[in-house]
């Protein structure tokens, strides 16, 4: 069956088997068929020249030019809010009384001079 489909690049009419740019060798495909892949590691757009395969270009970028360094990832991002303490923890340790985020050393209300409720939550 012939269902007329109009190419959005060149404006010619084709059947479903020849509507793709490559199938009818569209001379205006460069106007529409633009791909800019992004590196999955450093999230940088990678320029791809006409006729190049994006996967190969991104692979070459990862092998040579990629700025991604797993050692530079910040793991310890939760800073203790006790004045004078500069420790950071991987996980957020929140005080149930005052709601502040503390390090392991200052996580208990008695260890950080808690200003929350005056009643302790537990008898321990």
N, CA, C and O of each residue as an XYZ file, in Angstrom:
496
protein
N       0.839     -1.191      0.000
C       0.000      0.000      0.000
C       0.878      1.247      0.000
O       1.957      1.254      0.593
N       0.428      2.262     -0.644
C       1.162      3.511     -0.770
C       0.432      4.591      0.013
O      -0.605      5.099     -0.414
N       0.991      4.929      1.162
C       0.439      6.028      1.944
C       1.384      7.200      1.766
O       2.537      7.127      2.191
N       0.931      8.257      1.162
C       1.856      9.371      0.927
C       2.258     10.053      2.236
O       1.420     10.478      3.031
N       3.551     10.137      2.420
C       4.121     10.821      3.575
C       5.096     11.878      3.066
O       5.903     11.616      2.175
N       5.011     13.052      3.630
C       5.845     14.154      3.173
C       7.087     14.261      4.052
O       6.991     14.309      5.279
N       8.229     14.298      3.422
C       9.504     14.447      4.138
C       9.576     15.862      4.715
O       9.368     16.840      3.998
N       9.870     15.965      6.012
C       9.908     17.288      6.639
C      11.175     18.074      6.303
O      11.265     19.259      6.626
N      12.145     17.442      5.666
C      13.380     18.141      5.293
C      13.313     18.674      3.857
O      13.527     19.864      3.625
N      13.012     17.784      2.887
C      13.031     18.203      1.484
C      11.643     18.501      0.921
O      11.527     19.158     -0.113
N      10.585     18.026      1.591
C       9.228     18.308      1.133
C       8.699     17.340      0.095
O       7.564     17.499     -0.353
N       9.474     16.342     -0.308
C       9.031     15.347     -1.286
C       8.092     14.346     -0.616
O       8.092     14.203      0.607
N       7.290     13.654     -1.435
C       6.324     12.675     -0.933
C       6.867     11.268     -1.175
O       7.349     10.956     -2.264
N       6.781     10.404     -0.122
C       7.307      9.043     -0.183
C       6.347      8.073      0.492
O       5.451      8.476      1.234
N       6.552      6.786      0.222
C       5.797      5.746      0.916
C       6.478      5.477      2.265
O       7.532      6.038      2.563
N       5.857      4.613      3.069
C       6.397      4.354      4.409
C       7.776      3.692      4.373
O       8.537      3.801      5.334
N       8.102      3.012      3.280
C       9.393      2.343      3.176
C      10.535      3.291      2.818
O      11.702      2.951      3.010
N      10.212      4.473      2.301
C      11.253      5.397      1.853
C      11.178      6.778      2.514
O      11.797      7.726      2.031
N      10.429      6.895      3.610
C      10.284      8.205      4.238
C      11.512      8.608      5.058
O      11.750      9.798      5.264
N      12.287      7.641      5.523
C      13.494      7.976      6.291
C      14.507      8.679      5.386
O      14.585      8.405      4.188
N      15.279      9.587      5.980
C      16.248     10.376      5.223
C      17.212      9.490      4.433
O      17.479      9.749      3.260
N      17.727      8.456      5.075
C      18.697      7.570      4.411
C      18.043      6.753      3.298
O      18.685      6.442      2.294
N      16.779      6.409      3.473
C      16.103      5.566      2.490
C      15.870      6.275      1.154
O      15.868      5.626      0.108
N      15.675      7.585      1.173
C      15.499      8.300     -0.098
C      16.655      9.254     -0.391
O      16.551     10.133     -1.246
N      17.755      9.064      0.335
C      18.971      9.868      0.134
C      18.648     11.364      0.088
O      18.997     12.078     -0.852
N      17.970     11.798      1.140
C      17.499     13.182      1.236
C      18.674     14.163      1.209
O      19.616     14.044      1.993
N      18.601     15.119      0.307
C      19.667     16.115      0.186
C      19.556     17.210      1.252
O      20.496     17.981      1.449
N      18.409     17.280      1.940
C      18.203     18.300      2.973
C      18.216     17.718      4.378
O      17.827     18.393      5.331
N      18.654     16.485      4.516
C      18.636     15.825      5.821
C      19.513     16.538      6.840
O      19.205     16.524      8.032
N      20.590     17.155      6.396
C      21.494     17.840      7.321
C      20.791     18.951      8.100
O      21.247     19.325      9.180
N      19.703     19.475      7.575
C      18.963     20.528      8.257
C      18.196     19.993      9.465
O      18.022     20.698     10.459
N      17.743     18.750      9.374
C      16.913     18.175     10.425
C      17.617     17.129     11.273
O      17.347     17.020     12.469
N      18.489     16.383     10.689
C      19.110     15.258     11.363
C      20.384     15.690     12.077
O      21.488     15.354     11.648
N      20.226     16.438     13.170
C      21.361     16.960     13.916
C      21.391     16.268     15.276
O      20.397     16.279     16.003
N      22.519     15.670     15.617
C      22.672     14.988     16.893
C      23.854     15.573     17.640
O      24.931     15.764     17.075
N      23.643     15.850     18.901
C      24.724     16.292     19.757
C      24.698     15.390     20.989
O      23.973     15.658     21.947
N      25.498     14.314     20.958
C      25.510     13.423     22.111
C      26.202     14.070     23.302
O      27.033     14.965     23.147
N      25.846     13.603     24.487
C      26.418     14.120     25.725
C      27.177     12.992     26.405
O      26.692     11.862     26.470
N      28.359     13.293     26.907
C      29.172     12.298     27.606
C      28.432     11.841     28.863
O      28.024     12.679     29.667
N      28.251     10.533     29.051
C      27.527     10.061     30.233
C      28.297     10.230     31.542
O      27.712     10.108     32.618
N      29.585     10.506     31.469
C      30.387     10.664     32.678
C      30.538     12.114     33.106
O      30.242     12.462     34.249
N      31.005     12.976     32.178
C      31.262     14.380     32.540
C      30.141     15.318     32.088
O      30.186     16.514     32.376
N      29.145     14.794     31.388
C      27.975     15.556     30.928
C      28.331     16.730     30.016
O      27.672     17.769     30.048
N      29.365     16.562     29.212
C      29.789     17.577     28.257
C      29.250     17.218     26.876
O      29.349     16.060     26.470
N      28.680     18.183     26.136
C      28.247     17.883     24.768
C      29.457     17.569     23.887
O      30.472     18.262     23.950
N      29.345     16.527     23.071
C      30.439     16.082     22.219
C      30.086     16.397     20.766
O      29.103     15.865     20.251
N      30.864     17.252     20.091
C      30.561     17.564     18.693
C      30.832     16.356     17.791
O      31.869     15.701     17.895
N      29.872     16.081     16.907
C      29.992     14.963     15.971
C      29.940     15.533     14.558
O      28.994     16.235     14.199
N      30.947     15.232     13.769
C      30.989     15.705     12.387
C      30.055     14.874     11.517
O      29.697     13.752     11.875
N      29.670     15.417     10.395
C      28.797     14.725      9.465
C      29.456     13.424      9.002
O      30.612     13.414      8.579
N      28.707     12.340      9.091
C      29.204     11.043      8.674
C      29.858     10.229      9.782
O      30.148      9.049      9.585
N      30.097     10.840     10.951
C      30.699     10.110     12.063
C      29.614      9.409     12.873
O      28.473      9.868     12.926
N      29.976      8.306     13.497
C      29.036      7.568     14.339
C      29.153      8.114     15.757
O      30.238      8.079     16.338
N      28.050      8.622     16.330
C      28.110      9.253     17.652
C      28.708      8.357     18.744
O      29.445      8.850     19.598
N      28.407      7.058     18.733
C      28.934      6.164     19.767
C      30.457      6.093     19.736
O      31.102      6.052     20.784
N      31.020      6.079     18.556
C      32.474      6.001     18.421
C      33.127      7.306     18.876
O      34.174      7.284     19.524
N      32.519      8.428     18.542
C      33.064      9.733     18.927
C      33.015      9.901     20.449
O      33.976     10.384     21.048
N      31.904      9.507     21.075
C      31.791      9.611     22.531
C      32.784      8.663     23.203
O      33.386      9.019     24.217
N      32.963      7.467     22.655
C      33.942      6.525     23.187
C      35.353      7.084     23.131
O      36.122      6.925     24.078
N      35.699      7.738     22.028
C      37.028      8.350     21.899
C      37.190      9.486     22.909
O      38.267      9.663     23.479
N      36.117     10.257     23.132
C      36.163     11.337     24.126
C      36.424     10.754     25.517
O      37.247     11.287     26.261
N      35.738      9.673     25.876
C      35.922      9.050     27.188
C      37.351      8.546     27.349
O      37.937      8.660     28.426
N      37.909      7.991     26.283
C      39.274      7.454     26.343
C      40.340      8.539     26.453
O      41.371      8.317     27.088
N      40.117      9.714     25.848
C      41.172     10.725     25.767
C      40.879     12.024     26.506
O      41.692     12.460     27.321
N      39.738     12.652     26.240
C      39.497     14.022     26.687
C      38.578     14.166     27.896
O      38.406     15.281     28.388
N      37.990     13.099     28.386
C      36.980     13.198     29.445
C      37.605     13.705     30.745
O      38.658     13.226     31.165
N      36.953     14.668     31.368
C      37.440     15.283     32.604
C      36.880     14.603     33.847
O      37.158     15.040     34.964
N      36.091     13.532     33.672
C      35.475     12.842     34.801
C      36.541     12.141     35.625
O      37.382     11.420     35.089
N      36.497     12.358     36.922
C      37.432     11.705     37.832
C      36.634     11.227     39.036
O      36.213     12.043     39.856
N      36.418      9.915     39.159
C      35.605      9.425     40.270
C      36.210      9.744     41.635
O      35.481      9.787     42.625
N      37.505      9.966     41.715
C      38.137     10.287     42.989
C      37.760     11.685     43.469
O      37.888     11.979     44.658
N      37.304     12.542     42.578
C      36.952     13.909     42.961
C      35.506     14.052     43.401
O      35.083     15.146     43.777
N      34.743     12.974     43.363
C      33.356     13.071     43.795
C      33.320     13.298     45.299
O      34.051     12.656     46.053
N      32.472     14.207     45.719
C      32.357     14.504     47.139
C      31.386     13.512     47.770
O      30.209     13.462     47.411
N      31.895     12.726     48.712
C      31.068     11.751     49.398
C      30.591     12.323     50.724
O      29.426     12.171     51.091
N      31.492     12.978     51.437
C      31.159     13.518     52.745
C      30.673     14.961     52.580
O      31.475     15.894     52.547
N      29.362     15.132     52.479
C      28.799     16.449     52.189
C      27.957     17.017     53.329
O      27.575     18.186     53.278
N      27.661     16.226     54.350
C      26.796     16.690     55.445
C      27.651     17.239     56.582
O      28.215     16.484     57.375
N      27.736     18.570     56.647
C      28.596     19.248     57.624
C      27.899     19.328     58.973
O      26.693     19.561     59.053
N      28.671     19.134     60.019
C      28.173     19.248     61.388
C      27.908     20.729     61.695
O      28.745     21.585     61.409
N      26.738     21.025     62.279
C      26.381     22.426     62.545
C      26.804     22.887     63.941
O      26.527     24.027     64.314
N      27.462     22.036     64.713
C      27.958     22.466     66.039
C      29.066     23.489     65.821
O      29.992     23.240     65.049
N      28.982     24.629     66.487
C      30.015     25.662     66.325
C      31.413     25.115     66.631
O      31.626     24.470     67.657
N      32.343     25.377     65.743
C      33.725     24.949     65.900
C      34.039     23.588     65.302
O      35.211     23.258     65.126
N      33.032     22.794     64.985
C      33.270     21.463     64.416
C      33.298     21.564     62.892
O      32.421     22.180     62.286
N      34.300     20.960     62.290
C      34.431     21.009     60.836
C      34.237     19.636     60.194
O      34.491     19.482     59.000
N      33.802     18.654     60.946
C      33.628     17.296     60.423
C      32.441     17.222     59.471
O      31.470     17.969     59.593
N      32.547     16.305     58.527
C      31.468     16.054     57.566
C      31.194     14.566     57.564
O      32.102     13.757     57.756
N      29.945     14.211     57.347
C      29.540     12.811     57.323
C      28.941     12.450     55.968
O      28.445     13.309     55.239
N      29.000     11.168     55.653
C      28.428     10.678     54.404
C      26.893     10.723     54.474
O      26.224     11.074     53.502
N      26.359     10.362     55.636
C      24.912     10.360     55.830
C      24.523     11.504     56.754
O      25.305     11.923     57.607
N      23.312     12.000     56.574
C      22.819     13.088     57.400
C      22.349     12.509     58.733
O      21.512     11.607     58.759
N      22.886     13.024     59.834
C      22.483     12.599     61.174
C      21.738     13.767     61.808
O      22.352     14.742     62.241
N      20.414     13.663     61.859
C      19.567     14.761     62.303
C      19.134     14.533     63.747
O      18.682     13.446     64.106
N      19.276     15.561     64.565
C      18.824     15.507     65.949
C      17.296     15.550     65.960
O      16.689     16.392     65.299
N      16.682     14.639     66.712
C      15.218     14.579     66.759
C      14.619     15.743     67.533
O      13.441     16.050     67.353
N      15.390     16.394     68.382
C      14.860     17.485     69.197
C      14.974     18.843     68.514
O      13.999     19.593     68.457
N      16.163     19.165     67.992
C      16.350     20.499     67.394
C      16.340     20.479     65.868
O      16.180     21.529     65.246
N      16.508     19.312     65.255
C      16.474     19.200     63.795
C      17.789     19.533     63.108
O      17.844     19.577     61.879
N      18.847     19.768     63.874
C      20.142     20.093     63.292
C      20.849     18.852     62.763
O      20.581     17.738     63.214
N      21.754     19.048     61.805
C      22.535     17.957     61.228
C      23.912     17.959     61.871
O      24.611     18.972     61.858
N      24.304     16.802     62.443
C      25.537     16.736     63.205
C      26.410     15.579     62.739
O      25.957     14.702     62.004
N      27.676     15.586     63.179
C      28.585     14.474     62.920
C      28.306     13.378     63.957
O      27.491     13.560     64.861
N      28.987     12.251     63.814
C      28.758     11.140     64.734
C      29.115     11.542     66.169
O      28.437     11.134     67.112
N      30.157     12.326     66.334
C      30.606     12.731     67.667
C      29.577     13.621     68.369
O      29.443     13.556     69.591
N      28.854     14.448     67.618
C      27.916     15.412     68.212
C      26.448     15.076     67.948
O      25.598     15.956     68.087
N      26.121     13.844     67.573
C      24.757     13.512     67.155
C      23.752     13.459     68.307
O      22.559     13.660     68.078
N      24.196     13.197     69.524
C      23.282     13.125     70.666
C      23.027     14.517     71.234
O      23.931     15.352     71.229
N      21.814     14.785     71.724
C      21.471     16.122     72.241
C      22.428     16.654     73.307
O      22.706     17.853     73.337
N      22.936     15.781     74.183
C      23.864     16.246     75.223
C      25.229     16.619     74.658
O      25.961     17.390     75.280
N      25.584     16.088     73.495
C      26.890     16.349     72.894
C      26.947     17.650     72.103
O      28.041     18.127     71.800
N      25.814     18.234     71.762
C      25.835     19.474     70.983
C      25.055     20.604     71.652
O      24.640     21.553     70.987
N      24.858     20.503     72.958
C      24.134     21.537     73.708
C      22.816     21.864     73.018
O      22.571     23.002     72.619
N      21.980     20.849     72.888
C      20.729     20.960     72.134
C      19.817     22.042     72.710
O      19.601     22.115     73.919
N      19.290     22.876     71.823
C      18.366     23.944     72.198
C      16.921     23.551     71.900
O      16.023     24.391     71.968
N      16.693     22.291     71.574
C      15.346     21.791     71.268
C      14.515     21.713     72.527
O      14.688     22.525     73.436
N      13.602     20.736     72.597
C      12.740     20.606     73.762
C      13.604     20.283     74.985
O      14.638     19.625     74.869
N      13.175     20.744     76.134
C      13.965     20.540     77.341
C      13.846     19.138     77.895
O      14.665     18.728     78.718
N      12.838     18.394     77.460
C      12.647     17.029     77.918
C      13.453     16.074     77.026
O      13.310     16.131     75.804
N      14.283     15.211     77.587
C      14.974     14.226     76.770
C      13.989     13.214     76.217
O      12.994     12.894     76.867
N      14.254     12.718     75.041
C      13.360     11.757     74.386
C      13.449     10.408     75.075
O      12.433      9.730     75.227
N      14.629     10.007     75.491
C      14.800      8.726     76.166
C      15.463      8.947     77.524
O      16.013     10.015     77.793
N      15.404      7.924     78.373
C      15.995      8.031     79.708
C      17.460      7.657     79.702
O      18.140      7.821     80.716
N      17.967      7.157     78.582
C      19.349      6.687     78.509
C      20.346      7.811     78.636
O      21.553      7.573     78.593
